[in-house]
Amino acid sequence: MRLSLSRLLLSCGLLLALCPAGPVWAAHGYALWGELKYPTGFGHFAYVNPEAPKGGELRLVSNERSSTFDKYNPFTIKGSAPAYLSSLMFDTLLTGALDETGAAYGLLADDVAVAPDGLSATFHLRAEARFHDGQPVLAEDVKYSYDTLMGPDTAPGYKTALENVAGLEVLDAQTMRFRFRSPDRELPLTVGALPIFSHRWGAGKRFSEVVTDTPIGSGPYRIGPVRFGRDITYVRNPDYWARDLNVKRGTGNFDRITVKIYKDNTARLEAFKAGEFDLMVFYSAGDWARRVKGARFDTGELVKREFKHRLPSGFQSFFLNTRRKPLDDLRVRKALGLALDFEWMNRQLFYGSYQRVNGLFGNTDCAAQGLPGTDELALLQPWRAQLPASVFGPMAEPPRTDGAHSLRDNLRQAQALLREAGWSYRDGALRNAQGEPLVLEYLDSSEGKVATFASWARNLEKLGISLKFRSVDFALYLQRLQKFDFDLVTLAVPGTNTPGKDYADLFGSKAADTEDSGNMAGVKSPAVDALINAMVGAKTHAAMLAACRSLDRVIAHGHYLIPQYTSVTHRIAYDAWRLVEPAQMPPYAPGEGWAIDTWWARLPPQTRPQPQP
């Protein structure tokens, strides 16, 4: 879906001759709306320990869906690469801070200038930047990386994110200019976040044939010992070119990072409790509540903690395919949502550990609340005839079954909506005027969703709707998603504080008719297209907020999605006798990524007491 974006804009500096005449954004870093947290000449990010000792080993477990890996190339379509390889081995032109959104600072690049018309960004590379083979990082390598990622052998997400990039020109050995088809604040930042690799990696081969060739990147780690099917070890490069750079100080502290592979969740958990690795992030509420305990937790050797974050919650939801009847009817879609009893599920299945997703932009300033403001109404008003009247009222909220609300009341509302849409109960099922029953198929690639799915299916059965669970292997699941061959599926879409062009892929009319796009719900709405364009083309932060909040309302009141659940904490258990964490977690840190980047080893490890005979 969405690429992880880092953002930077540095002063033109030596590049003034290359910059178009007129004013440009100029600073030591770039903030999407002009304000940076860290001043010129800052020594290090506030959340790191710049004196953290280097050494020791971090042992992790792969949480990737694939049980193993068969390649070292994380960018090609076929095969599976080891976990964390891309972030550990490939530096980018720009890098962000974990305590700031919509801003970033220079890594490979020490200077970048964005033209006043927003149609190009010119980057200058640091002279000291080096690949693992000791060769300098040059503009030709940046162009090779860009051209390769835009080519036919790589994952389509890059091409989607870079759709509005017209091309890349090499100006000299250390300078390159990206050209854009139209102004977009995100684009200089998006290209700055591309992984950069050497043109010598797999030289002479088609990129799809670069499989187990050792990557030539410029990141802080290199590939060390590997046991295919069992584990991979990344080894810290003591000659890492950026080890003393302010954006890297206090990071990359482990000499070795070993990622072990286990075939199922139970094996992972038991291996962790047995001391086979040091840290584990938990996504299962049941495991966290009932199974993360034992003797090593009682002694304090293993620690179980929840770290509250401010990451966007995203919108994990049931996506309803409106290309198919009767899901093209808003009343039917709304009725399906009324039958989902989240409060019961959270209480009975999730140990009260989740909160309901509400809209596209939860936990961010983009989230719509209450009545639309005058700035939102100005964007929505031209489309009033094409939008549900409810869009102009309070922001939609998922139905509840606690307090003054009940499932019975919700089902009565659903019955009324279905009746209005032409469905009535007879002969043991809900049927339309032609006597056809309302039967839907829920597609998934994991049997593990059955328990979650079952309570919703029971409630729908009370309405006369048959909701069938269909589990298929992952390859077929992907194929059916690509061809939109489903009624409804569950998707977890990452959130963002700076929504951009990727929302055209998620909800744009063009994407609705494009196979393998991200528009799973099949949304085709001129209003949605206009709001996405307004969001992407916003000239001020206030204009962007008005557009994304308006989009939030239109999607929510269109009932294209049935929101599921999210968590605002990282559930992490770790070996406190081997690992040391910084004093505070930065608010926008990913769980494992924070540990990999900024934790350090306890040297020497605390001695464990020997078991008594």
C-alpha positions in Angstrom: 0.0 0.0 0.0 1.8 3.1 1.3 5.5 3.4 1.2 7.2 4.6 4.4 8.0 8.2 3.6 10.9 10.3 4.9 11.1 14.0 4.1 13.9 16.6 3.8 14.6 19.9 2.1 18.0 21.4 2.6 19.4 24.8 1.5 20.4 25.3 -2.1 23.9 26.1 -0.8 26.4 25.2 -3.6 23.5 24.4 -5.9 22.3 28.0 -6.3 23.4 27.9 -9.9 21.2 24.9 -10.5 18.1 26.3 -8.9 15.6 28.3 -10.8 15.5 32.0 -10.1 13.3 33.0 -7.3 12.8 32.0 -3.6 13.1 28.4 -2.5 12.5 26.6 0.7 15.9 26.6 2.4 16.9 25.0 5.7 18.9 22.2 7.2 15.9 20.0 7.0 12.4 20.0 5.5 9.1 20.1 7.3 6.0 19.6 5.2 4.4 22.8 6.5 7.6 24.7 7.2 8.4 24.1 11.0 11.3 21.8 12.1 11.7 20.4 15.6 15.5 20.2 15.4 17.6 23.4 14.7 20.6 23.8 12.5 23.6 22.0 13.9 21.7 19.7 16.3 23.9 17.0 17.8 21.5 14.1 17.9 17.8 13.2 18.1 16.4 13.7 21.6 15.2 10.2 22.1 18.6 8.4 21.6 21.4 7.9 24.0 24.5 9.2 22.1 26.7 7.5 24.6 25.1 4.1 24.2 27.7 1.3 24.1 28.3 -0.6 20.9 28.4 -4.4 21.1 26.5 -7.4 22.0 23.7 -9.1 20.1 19.9 -8.5 19.6 18.1 -11.8 18.9 14.7 -11.3 17.2 12.0 -13.5 15.7 10.6 -12.9 12.3 6.9 -12.0 12.3 6.7 -12.1 8.5 3.8 -14.2 7.0 6.3 -16.3 5.1 7.9 -19.0 7.3 11.3 -18.6 5.6 13.2 -16.5 3.0 14.7 -17.4 -0.4 16.3 -14.2 -1.6 18.3 -11.2 -0.5 16.6 -8.8 -2.9 13.6 -7.2 -1.0 12.5 -5.2 -4.1 11.5 -7.9 -6.6 8.1 -9.4 -6.9 8.8 -13.1 -6.5 10.1 -14.7 -3.4 10.5 -13.7 0.2 13.4 -11.6 1.6 14.6 -11.8 5.3 12.9 -9.5 7.8 14.4 -6.0 8.3 16.9 -6.4 5.5 15.9 -3.3 3.6 16.0 -0.9 6.6 19.3 -2.3 7.9 21.2 -2.4 4.6 20.0 0.5 2.4 20.3 4.1 3.4 18.1 6.8 1.8 18.7 10.3 0.7 16.6 11.6 3.7 15.6 10.2 7.1 12.9 11.2 9.5 12.8 11.5 13.3 10.7 9.3 15.5 9.4 12.2 17.6 8.2 14.4 14.6 5.8 14.0 11.8 5.9 15.4 8.3 9.6 16.4 8.6 13.0 14.9 8.0 16.8 15.6 7.8 19.6 14.7 5.5 21.3 11.2 5.4 22.9 10.4 2.0 22.0 13.9 0.8 23.5 17.0 2.4 21.6 19.5 0.3 18.4 19.6 -1.7 16.5 22.4 -3.4 12.9 22.4 -4.5 12.0 24.7 -7.3 9.5 27.6 -6.5 7.0 26.0 -8.9 7.3 22.7 -7.1 8.1 20.8 -10.3 11.6 19.6 -9.4 13.8 18.7 -6.5 17.6 18.8 -6.8 19.7 16.7 -4.3 23.4 16.8 -3.6 25.1 13.8 -2.1 27.5 13.8 0.8 31.1 13.3 -0.3 31.8 10.8 2.5 28.8 8.5 1.7 30.1 5.0 0.9 28.6 1.7 -0.1 29.6 -1.5 1.7 32.3 -2.2 -1.0 34.0 1.1 -0.2 32.9 2.9 -3.3 31.3 6.3 -3.1 27.6 6.8 -3.4 27.2 8.7 -6.7 24.3 10.3 -8.6 24.5 7.4 -11.2 23.6 5.0 -8.3 20.6 7.1 -7.3 19.4 7.1 -10.9 20.0 3.4 -11.2 18.0 2.7 -8.1 15.2 4.9 -9.2 15.1 3.5 -12.8 15.2 -0.1 -11.4 12.4 0.5 -8.8 10.3 2.0 -11.6 11.0 -1.0 -13.9 9.0 -4.2 -14.6 10.7 -6.4 -12.0 9.8 -4.6 -8.8 6.8 -4.4 -6.5 4.1 -2.1 -7.9 3.9 0.0 -4.8 6.9 2.0 -5.9 5.4 2.8 -9.2 2.2 3.9 -7.5 4.0 6.2 -5.1 6.1 7.6 -7.9 3.4 7.9 -10.5 3.8 11.7 -10.6 7.6 11.7 -11.0 8.4 12.5 -14.6 12.1 11.4 -14.4 15.5 11.8 -12.9 18.5 13.7 -14.5 22.1 13.3 -13.4 23.6 16.8 -13.3 27.1 15.8 -12.1 28.7 13.0 -10.1 27.1 14.1 -6.8 24.0 16.0 -8.0 20.7 14.8 -9.5 17.3 16.4 -10.1 13.9 14.7 -9.9 11.3 16.2 -12.2 7.6 16.1 -11.3 4.5 16.2 -13.5 2.7 18.6 -11.2 3.3 20.3 -7.9 2.9 18.0 -4.8 4.4 18.7 -1.4 4.9 14.9 -0.9 7.0 14.2 -4.0 10.4 15.7 -2.9 9.9 13.7 0.3 8.8 10.5 -1.4 11.8 10.4 -3.7 14.1 11.2 -0.7 12.9 8.0 1.0 13.8 5.6 -1.8 16.3 2.9 -0.9 19.6 3.5 -2.7 21.8 0.7 -3.9 24.9 0.4 -6.1 24.7 -0.1 -9.8 27.3 -2.8 -9.3 24.8 -5.0 -7.4 24.0 -7.9 -9.8 25.8 -6.2 -12.7 25.1 -7.8 -16.0 21.9 -9.5 -14.8 18.2 -8.6 -15.2 17.1 -7.3 -11.8 14.6 -10.1 -11.4 17.6 -12.5 -11.6 19.4 -10.7 -8.7 18.2 -13.1 -6.0 21.0 -14.2 -3.6 23.6 -11.8 -4.8 24.8 -10.0 -1.6 23.2 -6.5 -1.7 25.6 -3.5 -2.1 23.9 -0.9 0.1 25.2 1.8 2.3 23.4 1.1 5.6 24.8 0.3 9.0 24.6 -3.5 8.7 25.8 -6.2 6.3 24.7 -9.8 5.9 26.6 -12.1 8.3 26.0 -15.8 9.0 22.9 -17.3 7.4 21.1 -20.6 7.9 18.4 -20.7 5.2 15.1 -21.7 6.7 16.4 -21.1 10.3 17.9 -17.6 10.8 19.9 -14.7 9.4 22.4 -12.5 11.2 23.1 -8.9 10.3 26.6 -7.7 11.4 27.3 -4.0 12.2 29.7 -2.4 9.8 32.4 -0.8 12.0 33.3 1.4 9.1 29.8 2.6 8.5 30.2 6.0 6.8 27.4 7.8 8.8 28.2 6.5 12.3 29.0 10.0 13.6 26.4 11.8 11.6 23.8 13.6 13.8 20.8 11.7 12.4 22.6 8.4 13.2 24.3 9.1 16.5 23.1 6.8 19.2 21.6 4.3 16.8 22.8 0.9 15.4 24.2 -0.1 18.7 24.2 -3.9 18.4 27.2 -5.7 16.9 24.9 -8.4 15.6 21.2 -8.6 15.0 20.0 -12.2 14.5 16.5 -12.9 13.2 15.2 -16.4 13.9 12.4 -18.1 12.1 9.6 -20.2 13.6 6.8 -21.8 11.7 3.9 -20.8 14.0 2.9 -18.5 16.8 3.0 -21.1 19.5 6.5 -22.1 18.6 7.6 -18.5 18.7 6.1 -17.8 22.1 7.6 -21.0 23.7 11.0 -20.3 22.2 10.9 -16.7 23.6 10.0 -18.0 27.1 12.9 -20.6 26.8 15.4 -17.8 26.1 16.1 -18.4 22.4 15.6 -14.8 21.5 15.4 -11.4 23.4 12.4 -9.4 22.3 8.9 -10.1 20.9 6.1 -7.8 19.9 2.7 -9.3 20.5 -0.3 -8.8 18.1 -2.5 -11.4 19.7 -4.6 -10.1 22.6 -5.2 -13.7 23.8 -1.5 -14.4 23.9 -0.7 -11.2 25.7 -3.4 -11.7 28.3 -3.1 -15.4 29.0 0.3 -16.8 27.8 2.9 -14.1 28.3 3.8 -15.3 31.8 6.0 -17.9 33.5 9.0 -18.3 35.8 11.3 -16.0 33.9 8.7 -13.2 34.1 8.4 -13.8 37.9 12.2 -13.3 38.4 12.2 -10.1 36.4 14.4 -11.6 33.7 11.6 -11.1 31.2 9.6 -7.9 31.2 6.2 -7.4 29.8 5.3 -3.8 29.0 2.9 -1.7 26.9 4.3 1.4 25.3 1.7 4.0 24.3 2.4 5.6 21.0 0.9 8.3 18.8 1.2 6.5 15.5 -1.8 6.8 13.2 -4.2 4.0 13.9 -4.9 3.3 10.2 -8.2 1.7 9.3 -8.3 -2.1 9.6 -11.8 -2.8 8.2 -14.0 -5.2 6.3 -13.9 -3.8 2.8 -17.2 -4.2 0.9 -16.8 -4.7 -2.8 -19.4 -2.3 -4.2 -18.8 -3.6 -7.8 -21.1 -6.4 -6.8 -24.8 -6.5 -5.9 -26.3 -6.0 -3.3 -23.2 -4.2 -1.9 -23.7 -1.4 -4.4 -26.6 -0.3 -2.2 -25.6 2.0 0.7 -28.5 0.8 2.8 -27.4 -2.8 2.6 -23.8 -1.8 3.5 -25.0 0.2 6.5 -27.2 -2.7 7.7 -24.2 -5.1 7.6 -22.3 -2.7 9.9 -25.1 -2.5 12.4 -24.9 -6.3 12.9 -21.3 -6.2 14.0 -21.1 -6.2 17.8 -17.6 -4.9 18.6 -18.2 -4.4 22.3 -19.0 -8.1 22.7 -16.0 -9.1 20.6 -13.7 -6.9 22.6 -15.0 -8.2 25.9 -15.2 -11.9 25.0 -12.3 -12.3 22.4 -9.8 -9.5 22.9 -9.7 -9.1 26.7 -10.8 -5.4 26.4 -7.4 -4.5 24.8 -8.7 -2.8 21.6 -10.6 0.3 20.6 -12.8 0.7 17.6 -11.5 2.1 14.4 -13.4 5.3 13.4 -12.7 6.7 10.0 -9.5 6.8 7.9 -7.3 9.1 10.0 -7.6 7.9 13.6 -5.0 9.3 16.1 -4.1 12.1 13.8 -5.2 15.7 13.2 -6.8 14.7 9.9 -9.6 12.8 11.7 -13.1 14.4 11.2 -15.1 15.2 14.4 -18.5 16.6 15.1 -20.1 18.8 12.5 -18.1 19.9 9.4 -16.5 23.3 9.7 -17.0 26.1 7.2 -13.8 25.1 5.4 -15.0 21.6 5.0 -18.5 22.7 3.9 -16.9 24.8 1.2 -15.3 21.6 -0.3 -18.4 19.4 0.2 -21.1 21.8 -0.9 -20.5 21.5 -4.7 -21.2 17.7 -4.4 -24.3 17.9 -2.1 -26.6 16.3 -4.8 -24.3 13.3 -5.1 -23.6 12.7 -1.4 -25.7 11.2 1.4 -27.3 14.0 3.4 -25.7 12.6 6.5 -22.2 13.8 5.2 -23.3 17.3 6.2 -24.2 16.3 9.7 -22.1 14.9 12.6 -19.2 12.6 11.7 -20.3 9.0 11.4 -19.5 6.8 14.4 -19.6 3.0 14.4 -22.7 1.6 16.1 -22.3 0.5 19.7 -24.0 -2.1 21.9 -23.1 -0.7 25.4 -24.7 1.9 27.6 -28.0 3.1 26.1 -27.4 1.1 22.9 -28.1 -2.6 22.3 -27.6 -5.1 19.5 -31.3 -5.6 19.4 -31.9 -1.9 18.6 -29.1 -2.0 15.9 -30.7 -5.1 14.3 -34.1 -3.4 14.2 -32.5 -0.4 12.4 -30.8 -2.9 10.0 -34.1 -4.6 9.2 -35.7 -1.2 8.4 -32.8 -0.4 6.0 -33.0 -3.7 4.3 -36.7 -3.5 3.9 -36.3 0.0 2.3 -33.7 -1.5 0.0 -36.2 -4.2 -1.2 -35.3 -7.1 1.0 -37.8 -9.1 3.1 -37.7 -12.3 5.1 -39.5 -15.2 3.7 -38.9 -19.0 3.2 -36.2 -19.0 5.8 -34.0 -16.3 4.3 -33.8 -12.6 3.4 -34.8 -12.3 -0.2 -35.2 -9.6 -2.9 -38.2 -9.1 -5.2 -36.9 -11.9 -7.5 -36.8 -14.4 -4.5 -33.0 -14.5 -4.5 -31.5 -14.9 -1.0 -28.9 -12.5 0.4 -25.8 -14.6 0.5 -22.3 -13.1 0.9 -18.8 -14.6 1.0 -16.0 -13.5 3.3 -12.6 -14.3 1.8 -9.5 -14.8 3.8 -6.2 -16.7 3.7 -6.2 -17.7 7.4 -8.5 -19.9 9.4 -7.5 -17.9 12.4 -10.1 -15.3 11.6 -13.0 -17.7 12.0 -13.6 -16.9 15.7 -13.8 -13.2 15.0 -16.0 -13.7 12.0 -18.4 -16.1 13.6 -20.1 -13.7 16.0 -20.8 -11.3 13.2 -22.2 -14.1 11.0 -24.5 -15.2 13.8 -25.9 -11.7 14.1 -26.4 -11.5 10.3 -28.2 -14.8 10.4 -30.8 -13.3 12.7 -31.6 -10.9 9.8 -31.8 -13.7 7.3 -28.4 -13.0 5.7 -26.0 -15.9 5.1 -22.4 -14.9 5.4 -20.0 -17.7 4.4 -16.4 -18.0 5.4 -14.0 -18.9 2.5 -10.4 -19.7 3.4 -8.0 -20.1 0.4 -4.2 -20.4 0.2 -2.3 -17.1 0.2 -1.4 -17.2 -3.5 -5.0 -17.6 -4.6 -6.1 -15.0 -2.0 -3.7 -12.5 -3.6 -4.9 -13.4 -7.1 -8.6 -12.9 -6.2 -7.8 -9.5 -4.5 -5.9 -8.4 -7.7 -9.0 -9.2 -9.8 -11.5 -7.9 -7.2 -13.0 -11.4 -7.1 -14.6 -11.2 -3.6 -17.6 -9.9 -1.7 -15.8 -8.7 1.4 -12.3 -9.0 2.9 -10.4 -7.7 5.9 -7.5 -5.3 5.2 -5.3 -3.4 7.6 -4.3 -0.2 5.9 -1.5 1.8 7.7 -2.4 5.3 8.8 -0.5 8.5 8.0 -0.3 12.1 9.3 0.3 13.4 5.8 -2.1 11.7 3.4 -1.3 12.2 -0.3 -1.5 10.7 -3.7 -1.8 7.1 -2.4 -5.4 7.8 -1.4 -6.2 8.0 -5.1 -5.1 4.4 -5.3 -7.2 3.5 -2.3 -10.4 5.3 -3.2 -10.0 7.0 -6.6 -12.4 6.3 -9.6 -9.5 5.5 -11.9 -8.2 2.9 -9.5 -11.7 1.3 -9.2 -11.4 0.1 -12.8 -7.6 -0.8 -12.6 -6.8 -4.4 -11.8 -4.4 -4.9 -8.9 -5.1 -1.4 -7.6 -5.7 -0.6 -3.9 -9.3 0.4 -4.4 -10.8 -2.8 -3.0 -14.1 -1.2 -2.2 -14.6 -0.1 -5.8 -15.3 3.5 -4.8 -16.2 5.6 -7.9 -17.2 9.1 -6.8 -16.4 12.4 -8.4 -16.6 14.0 -5.0 -14.0 11.6 -3.6 -11.7 12.3 -6.6 -12.1 16.1 -6.0 -11.3 15.8 -2.3 -8.2 13.7 -2.9 -7.0 16.3 -5.4 -7.7 19.1 -2.9 -5.8 17.1 -0.3 -2.8 16.5 -2.5 -2.7 20.0 -3.9 -3.2 21.9 -0.6 -0.9 24.9 -0.2 -1.3 25.2 3.5 -1.7 22.9 6.5 -5.2 24.2 7.1 -6.3 23.5 3.6 -4.9 19.9 3.8 -6.8 19.3 7.0 -10.1 20.6 5.5 -9.7 18.3 2.6 -8.7 15.1 4.5 -11.4 15.6 7.1 -14.0 16.1 4.3 -12.7 12.9 2.6 -13.0 11.1 6.0 -16.7 12.1 6.2 -17.6 11.0 2.7 -16.0 7.6 3.0 -17.4 7.0 6.5 -21.0 8.0 5.5 -20.7 6.0 2.3 -20.3 2.8 4.5 -17.7 1.4 2.1 -15.9 -0.1 5.1 -17.0 -1.7 8.3 -14.4 -0.6 10.8 -12.7 -3.2 13.0 -10.3 -2.5 15.8 -6.9 -1.0 16.7 -4.5 -0.6 19.6 -2.6 2.6 20.6 0.1 0.7 22.4 3.0 -1.6 21.5 2.9 -4.8 23.5 6.5 -5.8 24.0 8.1 -8.5 26.1 11.9 -8.5 26.3 14.9 -9.9 28.2 15.8 -7.1 30.7 19.0 -9.0 31.6 20.4 -8.7 28.1 18.8 -5.4 26.7 18.6 -1.8 27.8 16.0 0.6 26.5 16.3 4.4 26.2 14.6 6.5 28.9 11.5 7.2 26.8 9.9 5.8 23.6 9.5 8.5 21.0 5.8 8.9 20.1 5.9 7.8 16.5 8.2 4.8 16.9 7.3 1.4 15.5 7.7 -1.3 18.1 10.5 -3.5 16.8 12.0 -0.7 14.7 12.5 1.3 17.9 14.4 -1.5 19.6 16.5 -2.3 16.6 17.5 1.3 16.0 18.0 2.7 19.5 18.3 0.0 22.2 21.6 -1.4 23.3 23.0 -4.6 24.9 23.7 -4.9 28.6 27.4 -5.6 28.6 28.1 -8.0 30.0 24.7 -9.7 30.2 23.4 -10.1 33.7 24.2 -13.6 35.1 21.2 -15.8 35.4 20.8 -17.9 38.6 21.4 -21.6 38.1 18.3 -23.8 38.7 18.3 -25.6 42.0 18.7 -29.4 41.9 
